[in-house]
């Protein structure tokens, strides 16, 4: 059960947490704001200032000792810091700070301030050092502090009453020690009280709220001080929880017909599925290969991220059930990649056989696309389409203003675009000096708040018939989730997940003869040497090993028979605290023109379109669409999609109001 404490930041002077950027020709440094345009203090900032004061508070509770029980508890609560030596990389954070935002739709005045730089030798203003920056007025911000209820390996963490009280006491004392937040604190800006544990909604007066926090801390110190030595044992139980042993009543999961396959799910005659809709409340980092000091993100969420969350949801609802425990390794539970949604249409990775004219008309919002599977070499200069998503059937909203190049003469076949990534720059601070560390500046790119994604959860019939499974995947109810990388920072990874009704899956009809395979996720095919393979024949052999004997169509003219690219696939092991081995995959969007020689191959191909082909299909790899009608057209029109097509700013503001 998640335990959450209310947090209030009461500013008593002008303040500002700057973004490090400004407005050209105007303000040099602006205050960071949320989607509604109101000032905000990010969870990462709160984590840093509270962590710094927690060291002082813990030493005071330990009577000045630097390695007492409270000091160890503080280190376990906040996890490794920026100055840690890395000897305990697997220690995780057990507390999450949300962003502190203005509650109730109130407006906070923002004004500009003029600043000068003073010469140390003369004591006068230096030339060319005039600076304008923004300041927010005194106000109250609200947020939450959440105690993590699962460890890095996904196991449940149970906080006892003593542990919760100890965590609340340390956090509340640390908050009371904070005297200021933001920049220009030496000039009197940012003076504030950070109050943790008292519900601001029930205390209209800031003075009463401060008194309530102090009174509770005084009472808790008198109650917990004699048992201070018991805190580390309780904390160790949180960091290293006891894993429930298998009981005699736990049913042993039997393999499905066809053997125990972890990588390629057997073709069951009956499958059930549900659509999982994911609404991002904060930015989410979908792990990609980091580059230099940039934390990059994919433009979709891998099934590798969603599968553990769905599996944990079922295991929590049906504790001790062996069939649920072994559902993934026995190929009974599969989760696809979560792809972006625009206009209530799920995007599909752009087929790698499309091209578009290199030169476009000014202000043209649509593009003519040529399908090289069925069309000859174009006469004009073309550029291949190698990224983004296609949204078949997408239509421009009626409210779109007409403009030059906004509406083509012919009918649109869909939309083309990719969800925007939001960037946030940050720096690690030294706990000793409180200043930014040299060389610690980094940029985080993430899927933005307000984005909607959808994935498909597929269950075998016997798993769907287990009592309690349908109730655990009840349709309509929104469940909170922490997803992606950096999800314990408070500023990333918060989303709500909603299931659709569970329905029986019907394999698409596939006839013998020539057809196309459009891969909607990366494919992990293997070569004859059992290593990563990426050729057309390696892909065809993967189908053959799964029972679908297909042949790659030979080239007869200048039309393409395939469009295949490769991608490096990396992921992060939360349990091991390090990257997993790199894999080479056939990239999503690859297209293959194949021939199904007989009805048996066609039926097997239809079954594999439900479960996927290749390795790690349970994690969403190897998904494909057979004979998509879009790939039968020689040329068609696609509308360019932009940020507003993926994200509704009003929805983002509404979700933040609900959180606050």
Buried (B, 14 or more C-beta within 10 A) or exposed (E): EEBEBBBBBBBEBBBBBBBEEBEEEEBBBBBBBBBBEBBBBBBBBBBBBBBBBBBEBBBEBBEEEEEBBBBBBBBBBBBBBEEEEEEEEBBBBBBBBBBBBBBEEEEBEBEEBEEEEEEEEEEEEEEEEEEBBBBBBBBBBBBBBBBBBBBBBEBBBEBEEBBBBBBBBBBBBBBBBBEBBBBBBEEEBBBBBBBBBBEBEEBEEBEEBBEBBBEBBEEBEEEBEEEBEBBBEBBEBBBEBEEEEEEEEBEEBEBBEEEEBEBBBBBBEEBBBBBBBBBBBBBBBBBBEBEEEBBBBBBBBBBBBBBBBBBBBBBEBBEBBBBBBBBBBBBBBBBBBBBBBBBEBBBBBBBBBBBBBEEBEEEEBBBBBBBBBBBEEBEEEBEBBEEBBBBBEBBBEEEEEEEEEBEBEEEBBBBBBBBBBBBBEBBBBBBEEEEEBEEEEBBBBBBBBBBBBBBBBBBBBBBBEBEEBBEBBBEEEEEEBBBBBBBBBBBBBBBBBBBBEBEEBEBEEBEEEEBBBBBBBBBBBBBEEEEBBBBBEBBBBBBBEBBBBBBBBEEEEEBBBBBBBBBEBBBBEBEEBEEEEEBBBBBBBBBBBBBBEEEEBBBBBBBBBBBBBBBBBBBBBBBBBBBBEBBEBEBBBBBBBEBEBBBBEEBBBBBBBEBB
